[in-house]
Amino acid sequence: MTGRSPIAEDESTGWDSAGQIRCEPSRFGYRIVLVGEVDLTMSVEWEPVFGLLADSDPSDVTVDLSAATFIDSSVLGTFVRLHRTVSARGAEMTMTGAEGSVMRTISLAGIDRLIPVVPVSET
């Protein structure tokens, strides 16, 4: 729960825009999807993601930001932590789908120099 008022669910995805973090297997490893506004209030939702990655074989991780409308500095810190976790296991992390203010936040912090940001078509 994010502490925000519920927002109408998107029928195509089953997600709402109040902010969600999902981790799911993909053909290349794991795909972490951020939806809506993801900020400090959601920090506890990252722990199951790190737990899943720690318990699995080393796998590449793609963070899909195409449905994210806002990220704050706590999310940037989590990206760095995630990158270190994935890299320490010999795998790679990329981000995809970052646009608008989300991409500006990533760029201003210099995270795009640490973690590759690729177009959706390349993931």
N, C-alpha and C positions, 0 to 999 in steps of 0.2 A: 504494500500500500504506500502511496506517495504522499498522502496528506492533501492531495488536491481534490477538488470536486470531480465526480465522475463525468466523463465526456462521452458523447455518443460513440458507440462502437462502430468501427469501419466494417461493413458486412463482407468486404472482399478478403480481409485478413483476420477478422475476429479480434483485432487489437484496438485499443482506444488510444487517443493522443495524449493522455495524461502522463505518460512516461512508462516505458517498460524496457526490460532487458531480457532477451531470450538467447539461449545458447542451444544450438542444434547441430547434429552431425551433417557434414557436407561431403561431397565427393573428394575434397582435398584435405579434410581434417575436420575442423569445427568452424561454424559460422555464428558469430555473435551479432545479434540484431538489436539496435537501439531504436526505440520508437518514441516520438513525441519529445517532451522536455525531460532530459535526463540530467540530474543534478545531485548535490550532496544528500538530499533526502532519500535517495535511492542507494546509498552506499552499501547497505546491508544486502541488497540484491546481487551484488557482485560476488559475494563469498561462495555461493553454490557454483558459480562459473569457475572460480579458481579451484574449488574442490574437484569438479569434474575434470578439469585439465590436469590436475595433479594425479588423479587416479587412472588416467588413460595413458595409452602409448603416446610417445611424442608425436604431435600432429601439428600441421600448419593451422593458423587461425586467421580468419578474415573477419574484420569488424565491419558490418554493413551499416552505414550511416544514412542510407537513402531515405529512411522514414523519420530520422531525427530532426527536430525543429530547433533544439537548443541543447547545448552542453555547457557546463561550467568548468572551473579550474579543478574541481574534484575529479571530474571525468578525465581530464587531461592527465592528472596524476595516476589514475587507474590505468590509462593507456600505457604509461611508462612502466608501471608495475607489471602489466600484462605482457608487454614486450620483453621485459627482463625474464619473466617466467618462461615464456615460450622459447626465447633464445637460449636460455640455460639448458633446455632439453634438446637443443639441436634442431629446432624447427623455426619456421618463419612466420611473422605476423605482417599482415597488410590491412589497410583500411580502404573502403570503397564507398562510393555514393555520397561523399561529403560535398555539400553545396552551400551557397549563401553564407549565413552567419556561422554555421557549424564549421565550414571550411576556413572562414576568416579566423575563428577562434583557434583552430589547429595551427594555421599558418603563423599567426601573431605569436603564439607560444613556441614556435619552432619545432613542434612535434612532427611535422611533415619532413624534417631533415633526419629524424630518427627512424620513423616508421613510414614506409612507402604508402602513398595514397594513389590508388589506381582507378581508372574509369571502371564503371560497372561491367562493361563488355569484356574486360580482361579477367574477371573473377569467375 
